[in-house]
């Protein structure tokens, strides 16, 4: 169902101000990216631990609606510092005066290496090379995905500046058949209850055309040690005429056998 006028004309100023106020009133602030945000973080699942994200996404643009129904994102921890990842969505697209089409989206495979710090420390830093490629020519023919492949080379950094922490990501996408792009993001979160976190980010992508800038806000609720519920709403405040006017995300994160606890480093033996 197409969004109403109030959704298509969501005020960027109101959205940004409300998000900033919510995060300011909630202390302490911690940095953590990843689902449901676009900006990633240096965290890994932990040795022999799984992190599986199953999500739905709906994106409204001026002349089209795109859905991920669903996206499956599977991550596996190799030791404390490495993460293996593979993910892919199933897409459905509706355009004005055109028939709806659907099919598999591009698959992404990657390896994250956190070479400095870990979760809970003042500084954590990782690199996260990923490879994106077509898995169905029919999806290219239908206009669901662009033909070709891409190498993504991002780096993620978490910095603690008391009383807040900021998560930063910047990277370059090298693509075949289309212009290369820079992408970047700044993210933070606020613990407002024992199991509830509020999230916020500013995420951008810059290619040959206008820079697309998205303001995103959301929440994570840790239902159990293995299951987390995730929600997010976003709005492109800058970009091309067909930029996303509204993005809505809902997902579940499963940690198996449970969420790994990164203990603080042991003091040196004297």
ABEGO torsion letter per residue (X at the ends): XBBBAAAAABBAAAAAAAAAAAAAABOBBBBBBEOABABBBABBAEBGBBBBBBBBBBBBBAABBBBBOBBBBBBBBBEAABBBBBBBBBBBBBBBGBBBBBEBBBBBBBBBBBABEBBGBABBBBBBBBBBBBABAAAAAAGABBBEBBBBBBBBBBBBBOABBBBBBBBBBBBBGBBBBBBBBBBBBBBABAABBBBBBBBBBBBABBBBBBBBBBBBBBABAABBBBBBBBBBABEBAABBABBBBBBBBBBOABBBBBBBBBBBBX
